[in-house]
């Protein structure tokens, strides 16, 4: 019998495709591999003869699925892919996911063992020379919750969970998950909530008791241009407990990239703009205003909640006293 070492490149590519998702039709595999469906059937038979558990699927045209088994295909990565995976594992160890640091380093060690010999020195160099420093202020996300949500996103499967609001109230939710998003070290779920007939963004560190409902759904048309843009726009439009609006002596197109996420910038003539910050904590608003001060442009406070106005004035007075000769 042929061994894995003797397997031709097309069989390895076929294995890679079968691993990338649950189900494939013969036509899709033929198009990806640039062969006929008859050749795909023949290659599938060859994989089965090598004890790979490739099963047939039912449906209009039928298809194929790589089942569970002890025989795993050899890992095929080119140089850039190997480095990308290694850096991704190192970066993942930096925080945001509970217990992921040890798992990332363990996975890196296992990856080194199954890669071709020529790639192992590069992988070992990344593992020994790179380190991600965790951020203690980032809320931790359970890796199992992330994995379950990711699987439901991929399979278009309804998921139920309990969600804790900013005020600490837990409510049961049943949603159609679409996309996991990571932004500024935090994880979010973009999903459609049928009970509210609208799209929602959930912070994953506030999600618990996750349970797939074992019911599929038909994906809906996404809001906005893409999930990432929708997330950023939602942050910008959100209204929290504290807010402040300022007029800044800079053109609007020179400001957004230098301000924190969620800032709303609107033009106010050719040489000025207005900037709005909103947050649940007053200290965050002060930090946002400080980031605006760092731009070096003149600005005036046009609107602010009383607590914010008082706090900004107090911080400004303290800084003036501290740095006055």
matplotlib code that plots the C-alpha trace (Angstrom):
import matplotlib.pyplot as plt

x = [0.0, 1.2, 2.3, 1.6, 5.1, 4.3, 1.0, 0.9, 0.3, -3.3, -4.3, -2.7, -4.6, -7.8, -7.2, -6.6, -9.9, -11.8, -10.4, -11.3, -15.1, -17.6, -19.2, -18.0, -19.9, -18.0, -18.3, -16.8, -13.8, -13.3, -13.3, -10.8, -8.5, -8.8, -9.9, -13.1, -15.6, -14.7, -11.1, -12.3, -14.2, -11.1, -9.0, -11.5, -11.3, -7.5, -7.8, -10.2, -7.7, -5.2, -7.7, -8.8, -12.4, -14.0, -17.7, -20.4, -23.1, -26.7, -28.4, -29.2, -25.8, -24.2, -20.8, -17.9, -16.9, -13.8, -15.0, -13.3, -10.5, -7.0, -5.3, -4.7, -3.4, 0.2, 0.3, 1.3, 2.4, 4.6, 7.3, 5.1, 2.1, 4.3, 5.6, 2.1, 0.8, 3.7, 3.2, -0.5, 0.1, 2.6, 0.2, -2.7, -0.8, -0.8, -4.2, -7.9, -8.6, -8.5, -5.6, -4.6, -1.0, -0.1, -2.2, -0.6, 2.9, 1.9, 0.4, 3.6, 5.7, 3.4, 3.4, 7.2, 7.1, 4.9, 6.3, 8.9, 12.5, 13.4, 10.7, 11.5, 14.4, 12.2, 9.4, 11.8, 13.3, 9.8, 8.9, 12.1, 12.5, 8.9, 6.7, 3.4, 3.0, -0.5, -2.7, -4.1, -7.1, -8.5, -11.5, -10.8, -12.8, -13.3, -11.7, -14.5, -17.1, -15.1, -14.8, -18.6, -19.5, -17.1, -18.5, -22.0, -21.0, -19.4, -22.3, -25.0, -26.4, -28.7, -27.1, -28.6, -26.7, -27.1, -25.9, -24.9, -25.7, -23.5, -25.7, -25.1, -28.5, -28.5, -31.0, -31.4, -30.7, -31.3, -29.5, -28.2, -24.4, -22.6, -19.0, -16.5, -14.6, -11.5, -10.8, -8.5, -7.9, -11.6, -13.8, -17.3, -20.0, -22.1, -25.4, -29.0, -31.5, -34.9, -36.7, -35.6, -35.7, -32.3, -28.6, -26.8, -23.2, -22.3, -19.2, -18.1, -16.7, -20.3, -21.6, -22.2, -24.1, -23.6, -25.7, -26.1, -29.8, -29.1, -31.2, -29.7, -30.6, -30.2, -27.6, -29.1, -27.6, -25.0, -25.6, -23.1, -20.2, -18.7, -18.7, -15.7, -17.1, -20.5, -18.7, -16.8, -19.9, -21.9, -19.3, -19.3, -23.1, -23.5, -24.6, -23.3, -23.7, -21.1, -20.5, -18.7, -18.6, -15.7, -14.9, -11.4, -9.3, -8.3, -9.9, -12.0, -9.9, -6.8, -8.4, -10.1, -7.0, -5.5, -8.5, -9.8, -12.3, -15.9, -15.1, -17.5, -15.9, -17.9, -16.6, -17.3, -16.0, -12.8, -10.4, -12.4, -14.5, -16.5, -15.6, -17.9, -16.7, -19.1, -18.4, -19.8, -16.9, -16.0, -12.3, -12.4, -13.8, -10.9, -8.5, -10.1, -9.9, -6.2, -5.7, -7.2, -4.9, -1.9, -2.8, -1.7, -4.7, -6.9, -10.3, -13.3, -15.9, -19.3, -21.3, -20.7, -22.5, -21.9, -19.7, -17.5, -17.2, -16.2, -13.7, -12.0, -11.6, -10.2, -7.7, -6.6, -6.1, -4.0, -1.8, -1.3, -0.3, 2.0, 3.9, 3.9, 7.5]
y = [0.0, 3.5, 5.6, 9.3, 10.2, 8.8, 10.7, 13.0, 16.7, 16.6, 14.2, 16.4, 19.4, 17.3, 16.4, 20.1, 21.1, 18.4, 19.6, 23.2, 22.8, 20.1, 19.4, 19.6, 18.8, 16.9, 19.8, 22.3, 20.0, 19.5, 23.2, 23.9, 21.1, 21.8, 18.2, 16.4, 15.1, 11.6, 12.3, 13.5, 10.3, 8.3, 10.4, 9.9, 6.2, 6.4, 8.3, 5.6, 2.9, 4.8, 4.6, 8.2, 8.3, 10.1, 9.7, 10.5, 13.1, 13.2, 16.0, 17.1, 16.4, 14.5, 15.3, 14.4, 14.9, 13.9, 12.1, 11.6, 9.1, 8.4, 9.1, 12.8, 14.3, 15.6, 19.4, 21.3, 24.9, 27.1, 29.3, 32.4, 30.4, 28.7, 32.0, 33.5, 30.6, 30.9, 34.6, 34.2, 31.6, 33.9, 36.9, 34.9, 34.2, 37.9, 38.1, 38.3, 34.5, 32.6, 30.0, 30.5, 31.2, 27.7, 26.2, 28.5, 27.5, 23.8, 24.1, 25.8, 22.9, 20.4, 22.4, 22.3, 18.5, 18.0, 20.6, 19.8, 20.0, 23.1, 25.1, 24.0, 26.4, 29.4, 28.3, 27.6, 31.1, 32.8, 30.8, 31.7, 35.3, 36.6, 37.2, 39.0, 41.1, 40.6, 43.6, 43.2, 45.5, 43.4, 41.3, 37.6, 35.4, 31.6, 29.7, 27.1, 29.9, 31.3, 27.9, 27.2, 30.5, 30.2, 26.7, 28.1, 31.0, 28.7, 26.2, 28.8, 27.4, 29.2, 29.6, 30.4, 32.1, 34.3, 37.9, 40.3, 44.0, 47.0, 47.3, 43.7, 42.3, 38.8, 38.1, 34.9, 35.4, 33.2, 34.6, 33.9, 34.2, 35.7, 36.8, 36.9, 40.2, 41.2, 44.8, 46.5, 43.2, 42.6, 40.0, 40.6, 38.6, 40.1, 38.4, 38.8, 38.7, 37.6, 38.6, 42.2, 41.9, 43.6, 43.1, 43.1, 43.2, 41.2, 41.4, 37.8, 38.3, 39.0, 35.8, 32.6, 29.3, 29.0, 26.2, 25.5, 25.1, 22.5, 24.5, 25.9, 29.4, 31.0, 33.8, 37.3, 40.2, 42.0, 45.5, 48.0, 47.3, 44.6, 43.3, 45.3, 48.6, 47.9, 47.3, 50.6, 52.5, 51.1, 52.2, 55.7, 56.0, 54.6, 56.9, 56.2, 57.8, 60.6, 62.6, 65.7, 67.6, 69.8, 72.1, 71.5, 73.8, 71.1, 69.9, 66.8, 64.6, 65.2, 64.0, 60.5, 58.3, 59.9, 59.5, 56.5, 54.1, 55.4, 59.0, 60.9, 63.5, 65.9, 68.8, 72.3, 74.4, 73.8, 74.3, 73.0, 70.0, 68.8, 65.8, 63.8, 61.3, 59.1, 56.5, 54.9, 56.1, 59.7, 58.8, 57.4, 60.7, 62.5, 60.1, 60.8, 64.5, 64.1, 62.3, 65.3, 67.7, 65.7, 66.7, 70.3, 71.9, 74.6, 73.4, 74.6, 72.5, 73.1, 70.6, 68.3, 66.6, 68.5, 65.8, 65.7, 69.5, 69.7, 66.8, 68.2, 71.6, 69.9, 67.8, 70.9, 72.9, 70.2, 69.9, 73.6, 73.7, 70.7, 72.1, 75.8, 76.9]
z = [0.0, -0.7, 2.3, 3.0, 2.0, -1.5, -1.9, -4.9, -4.5, -5.8, -3.1, -0.4, -1.8, -1.8, 1.9, 2.7, 1.1, 2.9, 6.2, 5.6, 6.0, 6.7, 3.3, -0.4, -3.5, -6.2, -8.6, -6.1, -5.5, -9.2, -9.8, -7.0, -8.1, -11.9, -12.7, -13.6, -11.1, -12.3, -11.2, -7.9, -7.3, -8.2, -5.8, -3.0, -3.5, -3.3, 0.0, 1.4, 0.4, 2.6, 5.5, 5.4, 6.5, 3.5, 3.6, 1.1, 1.8, 0.8, -1.1, -4.6, -6.1, -3.2, -1.9, 0.4, 4.0, 5.9, 9.0, 12.4, 12.6, 13.9, 10.6, 10.0, 6.8, 6.8, 7.4, 4.3, 4.8, 2.8, 4.4, 4.8, 6.1, 8.8, 10.0, 10.0, 12.1, 14.5, 15.0, 15.4, 18.2, 20.0, 19.6, 21.0, 24.2, 24.9, 26.4, 26.0, 26.2, 29.4, 29.6, 26.0, 26.7, 27.7, 24.9, 22.3, 23.3, 23.3, 19.9, 18.6, 19.9, 18.2, 15.0, 14.9, 15.0, 12.0, 9.7, 7.0, 8.4, 6.4, 8.2, 11.7, 12.4, 11.4, 13.6, 16.5, 16.0, 16.2, 19.3, 21.2, 20.1, 20.1, 23.1, 23.5, 26.7, 28.2, 29.0, 32.6, 31.9, 29.1, 30.1, 29.6, 27.2, 27.7, 24.8, 24.8, 24.4, 21.5, 19.8, 20.2, 18.8, 15.9, 15.0, 15.0, 12.8, 10.4, 10.3, 10.3, 13.5, 15.9, 19.4, 22.8, 25.7, 28.7, 28.2, 30.9, 30.2, 31.2, 34.2, 35.3, 34.3, 32.7, 29.9, 27.8, 24.1, 21.0, 17.9, 14.5, 14.8, 11.9, 12.7, 15.6, 15.7, 17.7, 18.3, 20.7, 22.5, 23.0, 21.3, 19.9, 18.3, 15.4, 15.3, 14.2, 17.1, 15.7, 19.0, 18.4, 14.6, 14.3, 14.3, 17.6, 18.8, 21.9, 24.0, 24.4, 27.9, 28.9, 27.3, 29.4, 29.3, 25.5, 23.9, 20.2, 19.3, 16.7, 14.2, 11.0, 9.6, 6.2, 6.5, 6.1, 4.2, 6.4, 7.7, 6.3, 4.0, 6.2, 9.8, 10.9, 9.5, 11.2, 14.5, 14.4, 13.2, 16.1, 18.6, 17.1, 17.3, 20.8, 23.6, 27.1, 30.5, 30.0, 26.8, 25.6, 22.3, 21.4, 18.5, 17.2, 15.1, 12.6, 9.4, 9.9, 7.7, 9.9, 13.1, 13.1, 12.8, 15.9, 18.2, 20.2, 18.7, 19.0, 18.5, 16.3, 14.0, 11.9, 9.7, 10.8, 8.0, 6.0, 9.0, 11.9, 13.1, 16.1, 18.1, 20.4, 23.0, 25.0, 27.7, 30.8, 33.0, 33.3, 33.5, 30.0, 28.7, 30.3, 28.6, 25.3, 25.7, 26.7, 23.3, 21.6, 23.6, 22.3, 18.7, 19.6, 18.2, 19.9, 21.0, 23.0, 24.9, 23.4, 25.3, 28.2, 31.1, 34.4, 35.9, 32.8, 32.6, 36.2, 35.9, 32.8, 34.5, 37.7, 35.8, 33.7, 36.9, 38.5, 35.4, 35.3, 39.0, 38.5, 35.6, 36.3, 37.2]

ax = plt.figure().add_subplot(projection="3d")
ax.plot(x, y, z, "-o")
ax.set_aspect("equal")
plt.show()
